[in-house]
Amino acid sequence: MLALEAEIKELIITTMSLEDIAADDIDAEAPLFNEGLGLDSIDALELGLALQKRYGVTLAADSEETRQHFASVRALSAFVAANRKQ
């Protein structure tokens, strides 16, 4: 699970072009949106597409369940681990 969290952190950094942030700087429990990494809804769409391409997972565009999956890196990695197609 820690390896998957690290992969997802790298995917976030690459997808969001966060050159000044290292994977170790991202707290797996910290919120991805608002006060955490400060991502917004456009970032969520981009990240969702990146996750779909890399892991074959599908996220509903705007559901409460999807918001819960995007709560943190840890929540996202748990979702990917349970639903990945590879």
C-alpha positions in Angstrom: 0.0 0.0 0.0 2.9 2.4 0.8 4.3 1.8 -2.7 0.9 2.6 -4.3 0.7 5.8 -2.2 4.2 6.8 -3.4 3.1 6.1 -7.1 0.0 8.2 -6.6 1.9 11.1 -5.1 4.3 11.0 -8.1 1.2 10.9 -10.4 -0.2 13.9 -8.6 3.1 15.8 -8.9 3.4 15.0 -12.6 -0.2 15.6 -13.5 -0.5 18.9 -11.6 3.0 20.1 -12.7 4.0 20.6 -9.0 7.8 20.8 -9.7 8.5 22.4 -6.4 7.0 19.6 -4.4 8.6 16.2 -3.7 6.5 13.1 -3.0 7.8 13.1 0.6 6.3 16.6 1.0 2.8 15.2 0.5 1.2 13.9 3.6 -0.8 10.8 2.8 -3.5 11.8 5.2 -3.7 15.5 4.2 -6.6 16.8 2.2 -5.9 17.1 -1.5 -8.3 20.0 -1.9 -8.6 23.4 -0.2 -6.3 23.7 2.8 -4.2 20.6 1.8 -2.5 20.6 -1.6 -5.0 23.2 -2.7 -6.3 21.3 -5.8 -9.5 22.4 -7.4 -12.3 20.8 -9.5 -10.3 21.1 -12.7 -7.3 19.4 -11.0 -9.7 16.6 -9.9 -10.8 16.0 -13.5 -7.2 15.9 -14.7 -6.1 13.6 -11.9 -9.2 11.4 -12.4 -8.2 10.9 -16.1 -4.6 10.2 -15.1 -5.7 7.5 -12.7 -8.0 6.0 -15.3 -5.2 5.8 -17.8 -2.6 4.4 -15.4 -4.8 2.1 -13.3 -7.9 1.5 -15.3 -10.2 2.8 -12.6 -13.3 4.8 -13.3 -14.6 7.6 -11.1 -18.0 9.2 -11.3 -17.7 12.8 -12.4 -19.5 14.4 -9.4 -20.6 12.1 -6.7 -20.2 12.1 -2.9 -18.4 8.8 -3.2 -15.8 10.3 -5.6 -15.3 13.2 -3.2 -14.5 10.7 -0.5 -12.0 8.9 -2.7 -10.3 12.2 -3.4 -10.1 13.1 0.3 -6.4 12.2 0.6 -3.6 10.2 -1.0 -4.4 7.4 1.4 -8.1 7.3 0.4 -7.2 7.5 -3.3 -4.7 4.6 -3.0 -7.3 2.5 -1.1 -9.8 3.1 -3.9 -7.2 2.3 -6.6 -6.1 -0.9 -4.8 -9.7 -2.1 -4.6 -10.6 -1.2 -8.2 -7.5 -1.3 -10.4 -7.7 -3.3 -13.6 -4.0 -4.2 -13.8 
